[in-house]
Amino acid sequence: MYLQPMPEAGGSEISAKFQRSKQLGMPLVMRKFAKDWPASQWSWDDLCSAVGTRTTGIRGNAFAHGQSTTFFPKPIAQKPIADYFRQLERNETSEERLFAFNLKANAPNLEHRNTHRFKQLGVRVVNLPAYFFGAPGSETRIHYDFDWVDLLLSHFKGQKRIWLFDQRQNEHLYQIPGTVHSAIDFSRLSELRESYPNIDRLEGYEVVLEPGDTLYIPKGYWHHITYVTGSFSITYRIWPQNLNEWLKTAYSWSVGGIDILLNKLPGIASWQAQRRAKAFEAKYGRPL
């Protein structure tokens, strides 16, 4: 596997380099773009106080919990949010994550208004921020977002490592048919090379995000995320900018949405898993 450094921009060059990257559909790290956001000033005390006694579902490693073929793995536990934030503050190693968490609803007294901050990039974003928290050592399984939109991920508190791969890498990633996920558990990458030899043909990008950095992830890019230290990020989606983009996003939402709803029906999730396993074996000549 070959990973090259992610292209970067900083200071006054950010806007021009972003426009160029967006035109080419290439990722870009914008160093310190979000350094003055309200989130950069939040302490763990602030976060714990803001969520009060609320609880939420905690997610873990999808492969370890037999959920590798589902769009949205189920929580592995319920926990007071403040207790989880204290765990991150102590930098305790764990598989536990908050995935696409609605902090805005759970901590309404914090300042969440950030959409205007993207004007200098020349784009409009959807005012539905998704928050991602993770403990050291936790990972987000490799995937690309099913709604086929560009993402802007701004990082705070600690460090997280991100690998990106474009759509040309689908077969090297052993994409599970009918999903936006890979059969490869990247937490066991070294021991899976014999089973998945195309891993060595992968070509992508790598970056370690620091507090205040913003990463542009073009639509369709696979991303694998490892939390180096306890930290969190805020992700915004860029509104589609032409009819073709709108149609692609609408189609992706309809397909993904139907799949999510169907998997809530009794027996459908297991049937889907069996069907995808058969399709995977037919395509790659090995069991899922």
C-alpha positions in Angstrom: 0.0 0.0 0.0 1.3 3.4 -1.0 0.2 6.5 1.0 1.3 9.9 -0.1 1.1 13.0 2.1 -2.2 14.9 1.7 -2.0 18.2 -0.3 -1.9 21.2 2.1 -2.7 24.9 2.2 -2.4 27.5 4.8 -3.0 31.2 5.4 -3.9 33.4 2.4 -3.5 30.5 -0.1 -6.3 28.5 1.3 -9.2 29.9 -0.8 -7.4 29.6 -4.2 -6.1 26.1 -3.4 -9.5 24.9 -2.2 -11.2 26.1 -5.4 -8.5 24.3 -7.5 -8.9 21.1 -5.4 -12.7 21.2 -5.7 -12.4 21.6 -9.4 -10.1 18.6 -9.7 -11.9 16.5 -7.1 -8.8 16.2 -5.0 -8.5 16.3 -1.2 -6.9 19.2 0.6 -5.9 19.9 4.2 -6.5 23.5 5.2 -4.2 24.1 8.2 -5.7 26.2 11.0 -8.7 27.1 8.9 -11.0 26.5 12.0 -8.6 27.7 14.7 -10.9 30.6 15.6 -14.2 28.6 15.7 -16.0 28.5 19.1 -15.4 24.8 19.3 -11.6 25.4 19.5 -12.3 27.1 22.8 -14.5 24.4 24.4 -12.9 22.7 27.3 -13.9 19.2 28.4 -15.6 20.9 31.4 -17.6 23.1 29.0 -18.7 20.0 27.1 -19.6 18.0 30.2 -21.6 20.9 31.6 -23.4 21.5 28.4 -24.7 17.9 28.0 -25.7 17.6 31.6 -27.1 14.2 32.5 -28.1 13.1 28.9 -27.2 9.7 27.7 -26.5 8.3 24.2 -25.6 5.2 22.3 -21.8 4.5 22.0 -20.5 2.8 18.8 -17.5 0.5 18.6 -15.7 -1.6 16.0 -18.2 -2.7 13.4 -16.2 -5.9 12.5 -15.8 -6.9 16.1 -19.5 -6.7 16.7 -20.6 -8.5 13.5 -22.0 -5.4 11.8 -19.6 -5.1 8.9 -22.2 -5.1 6.1 -24.7 -2.6 7.6 -24.9 1.1 6.7 -25.2 2.3 10.3 -24.0 -0.2 13.0 -26.0 -0.3 16.2 -24.6 1.2 19.5 -22.7 -1.3 21.6 -23.7 0.5 24.9 -25.6 3.3 26.4 -23.6 5.8 28.5 -23.9 9.2 30.1 -22.4 11.6 27.5 -20.4 13.5 30.2 -18.9 10.3 31.5 -17.7 9.5 27.9 -16.2 13.0 27.5 -14.3 12.5 30.8 -12.9 9.3 29.4 -11.7 11.2 26.3 -10.2 13.9 28.6 -8.2 11.1 30.4 -7.1 9.8 27.0 -8.1 6.3 27.9 -7.7 3.8 25.0 -11.0 2.3 23.9 -12.9 1.3 20.8 -15.7 3.7 21.8 -16.9 6.5 19.4 -19.8 8.9 18.9 -20.6 8.7 15.2 -22.5 11.5 13.4 -23.5 12.7 16.9 -26.0 15.5 17.2 -24.2 17.7 19.8 -26.3 20.7 18.7 -29.4 19.0 20.1 -27.7 17.6 23.2 -25.7 20.8 24.1 -27.9 23.6 22.8 -26.2 26.3 24.9 -22.9 25.9 23.1 -22.2 28.1 20.0 -22.8 25.9 17.0 -23.1 28.5 14.2 -20.3 28.0 11.7 -21.9 27.9 8.2 -20.9 31.5 7.5 -17.3 30.6 8.0 -17.2 28.8 4.6 -18.0 31.9 2.6 -14.3 32.6 2.0 -14.2 29.2 0.2 -17.0 30.1 -2.1 -19.3 27.3 -1.0 -22.6 26.9 0.9 -22.9 24.1 3.4 -25.9 22.3 4.9 -26.6 23.6 8.4 -26.7 20.2 9.9 -23.3 19.7 11.6 -22.3 16.1 12.4 -20.0 15.7 15.4 -17.6 12.8 15.7 -15.9 11.9 19.0 -13.4 9.1 19.5 -11.1 7.6 22.2 -7.4 6.9 21.5 -7.2 3.8 19.3 -10.8 3.8 18.2 -11.4 3.6 14.4 -14.1 4.5 11.9 -14.3 1.6 9.4 -13.3 2.6 5.9 -16.3 3.8 3.8 -17.4 6.5 1.6 -20.6 8.6 2.3 -23.6 7.2 0.5 -25.2 10.6 -0.3 -22.4 11.4 -2.7 -21.5 15.0 -1.5 -18.4 16.9 -0.7 -17.4 17.0 3.0 -15.6 19.6 5.1 -14.2 18.1 8.3 -12.8 20.4 11.0 -10.9 18.9 13.8 -10.5 19.9 17.5 -8.8 18.9 20.8 -6.3 16.2 19.8 -5.1 14.3 16.8 -6.7 11.9 14.3 -5.1 10.1 11.4 -7.0 9.9 8.1 -6.4 7.8 5.0 -8.3 8.6 1.8 -8.7 6.5 -1.4 -10.6 7.5 -4.6 -13.1 5.3 -6.4 -10.4 3.7 -8.6 -9.4 1.7 -5.5 -12.8 0.0 -5.1 -11.7 -3.5 -6.0 -8.4 -3.2 -4.1 -10.5 -2.3 -1.1 -12.8 -5.3 -1.7 -16.0 -3.3 -1.7 -19.0 -5.2 -0.4 -21.5 -5.3 -3.2 -24.5 -3.0 -2.5 -22.8 -1.1 0.2 -20.3 1.8 0.7 -18.1 -0.4 2.9 -15.0 -2.6 2.5 -14.6 -6.2 3.7 -11.2 -5.2 5.2 -11.0 -4.6 8.9 -8.2 -2.0 8.8 -7.5 -2.5 12.5 -6.1 -5.9 11.5 -4.5 -4.8 8.3 -1.1 -6.5 8.7 -2.6 -9.9 9.3 -5.1 -9.7 6.4 -2.7 -9.2 3.6 -2.6 -12.9 2.7 -6.4 -13.1 2.6 -6.7 -9.8 0.7 -3.6 -9.5 -1.5 -4.9 -6.4 -3.4 -4.3 -4.4 -0.3 -0.7 -4.0 -1.4 -1.9 -2.3 -4.6 -3.8 0.4 -2.8 -2.8 4.0 -3.5 -4.1 6.9 -1.4 -3.4 9.8 0.9 -2.5 10.1 4.6 -2.7 13.0 7.0 -2.7 13.6 10.8 -5.1 16.4 11.6 -4.2 18.9 14.4 -6.6 21.1 16.3 -8.0 23.8 14.0 -7.3 21.9 10.7 -10.0 21.4 8.1 -10.0 18.5 5.6 -11.8 18.7 2.3 -13.0 15.2 1.3 -14.4 15.1 -2.3 -17.5 13.1 -3.0 -16.9 9.4 -3.4 -13.6 9.3 -1.5 -13.2 6.4 0.9 -12.0 7.4 4.3 -10.5 5.5 7.2 -10.1 7.3 10.5 -8.0 6.5 13.6 -8.2 8.6 16.7 -4.6 9.1 17.9 -5.7 10.9 21.0 -9.2 11.7 22.5 -10.6 14.3 20.2 -13.5 15.4 18.1 -14.4 16.8 14.7 -17.3 18.6 13.1 -18.3 17.7 9.5 -20.4 19.8 7.1 -21.8 18.8 3.8 -21.4 21.1 0.8 -24.7 21.7 -1.1 -24.7 20.2 -4.6 -23.9 22.9 -7.1 -25.5 21.7 -10.3 -28.4 19.6 -11.6 -26.2 16.5 -12.1 -24.9 16.7 -8.6 -28.5 17.1 -7.2 -29.7 14.1 -9.2 -26.9 11.9 -8.0 -27.4 12.9 -4.4 -31.2 12.4 -4.6 -30.7 8.9 -6.1 -28.1 8.0 -3.4 -30.3 9.2 -0.6 -33.3 7.2 -2.0 -31.3 4.0 -2.3 -29.5 4.4 1.0 -32.6 5.6 2.8 -34.6 2.6 1.6 -31.8 0.2 2.7 -31.7 1.8 6.2 -35.5 1.5 6.6 -35.6 -2.1 5.3 -32.9 -3.1 7.8 -35.2 -2.1 10.7 -37.7 -4.7 9.7 -37.5 -8.2 11.4 -35.2 -10.6 9.5 -34.3 -8.1 6.8 -30.8 -7.2 8.2 -29.7 -10.9 8.3 -31.2 -11.5 4.8 -29.3 -8.5 3.4 -26.1 -9.7 5.0 -26.5 -13.2 3.5 -27.3 -11.7 0.1 -24.2 -9.4 0.1 -22.0 -12.3 1.3 -23.0 -14.4 -1.7 -22.5 -11.4 -4.1 -19.1 -10.8 -2.5 -18.0 -14.4 -3.0 -19.2 -14.4 -6.6 -17.2 -11.3 -7.3 -13.9 -11.9 -5.5 -13.8 -15.7 -5.3 -13.5 -15.8 -1.5 -16.0 -15.7 1.4 -16.8 -12.5 3.1 
